[in-house]
């Protein structure tokens, strides 16, 4: 035996029927408070502070990250890093 019951009601009516608490006023107060705090924070913050928080390593950190990847790619390709060539470059290879 199969019984199907279809109930047509709004979410508010279902909440009341099931005895669930009304949280809309609390939610609206919390959202208003969050909006107020975020707006105040953005008014007091300067752009440089925001960038420093979002990118803690800054431009120098990005350059170091790029340098690390270049070194790894050069090593994978079998190329010697420039710093270990001693400044002589290809001149030593001509004598050999």
C-alpha positions as CSV (number, residue, x, y, z in Angstrom):
1,X,0.0,0.0,0.0
2,X,1.4,3.4,-0.9
3,X,0.0,6.7,0.5
4,X,1.0,10.1,-0.9
5,X,0.2,13.3,1.0
6,X,0.7,16.6,-0.7
7,X,0.7,19.7,1.5
8,X,0.4,23.1,-0.2
9,X,1.7,25.8,2.2
10,X,4.1,28.6,2.4
11,X,7.4,28.2,4.2
12,X,6.1,30.4,7.1
13,X,3.0,28.2,7.4
14,X,5.2,25.1,7.5
15,X,7.5,26.6,10.1
16,X,4.5,27.5,12.3
17,X,3.0,24.0,11.8
18,X,6.3,22.3,12.8
19,X,6.8,24.6,15.7
20,X,10.1,26.1,14.5
21,X,11.2,29.5,15.8
22,X,10.9,32.7,13.8
23,X,14.5,33.7,13.0
24,X,13.8,36.4,10.4
25,X,14.1,39.4,12.8
26,X,17.4,38.0,14.2
27,X,18.7,37.4,10.7
28,X,17.8,40.9,9.6
29,X,19.5,42.5,12.6
30,X,22.7,40.4,12.1
31,X,22.9,41.3,8.4
32,X,22.4,45.0,9.2
33,X,25.2,44.8,11.8
34,X,27.5,43.0,9.4
35,X,26.8,45.5,6.7
36,X,27.5,48.4,9.1
37,X,30.8,46.9,10.3
38,X,32.0,46.2,6.8
39,X,31.2,49.7,5.6
40,X,33.0,51.2,8.6
41,X,36.1,49.0,8.0
42,X,36.2,49.9,4.3
43,X,36.0,53.6,5.2
44,X,38.9,53.4,7.7
45,X,41.1,51.2,5.6
46,X,43.5,52.6,3.0
47,X,44.1,50.7,-0.2
48,X,47.8,49.9,0.7
49,X,46.7,48.2,3.9
50,X,44.1,46.0,2.0
51,X,46.7,45.0,-0.6
52,X,49.2,44.1,2.2
53,X,46.6,41.9,3.9
54,X,45.6,40.2,0.6
55,X,49.1,39.8,-0.7
56,X,51.3,39.3,2.4
57,X,54.5,38.8,0.4
58,X,53.9,41.9,-1.7
59,X,55.7,42.5,-5.0
60,X,59.1,41.1,-3.7
61,X,57.4,37.9,-2.8
62,X,55.9,37.6,-6.2
63,X,59.3,38.1,-7.8
64,X,60.8,35.4,-5.6
65,X,58.0,33.0,-6.5
66,X,58.6,33.7,-10.2
67,X,62.3,33.2,-9.8
68,X,61.7,29.9,-8.0
69,X,59.6,28.6,-10.9
70,X,62.2,29.8,-13.5
71,X,64.9,27.9,-11.6
72,X,62.8,24.7,-11.4
73,X,62.0,24.9,-15.1
74,X,65.7,25.5,-16.0
75,X,66.7,22.5,-13.8
76,X,64.0,20.3,-15.5
77,X,65.3,21.4,-18.9
78,X,68.8,20.5,-18.0
79,X,70.1,24.1,-18.0
80,X,72.6,25.2,-15.4
81,X,71.5,28.1,-13.2
82,X,73.2,31.4,-14.2
83,X,74.6,32.0,-10.8
84,X,76.8,28.8,-10.9
85,X,78.4,29.5,-14.3
86,X,80.8,31.9,-12.5
87,X,80.4,34.7,-15.0
88,X,82.5,33.0,-17.7
89,X,79.6,31.8,-19.7
90,X,80.4,30.0,-23.0
91,X,84.1,31.2,-23.1
92,X,85.3,28.1,-21.2
93,X,83.5,25.8,-23.6
94,X,85.5,27.2,-26.6
95,X,88.8,26.1,-25.1
96,X,87.7,22.5,-24.7
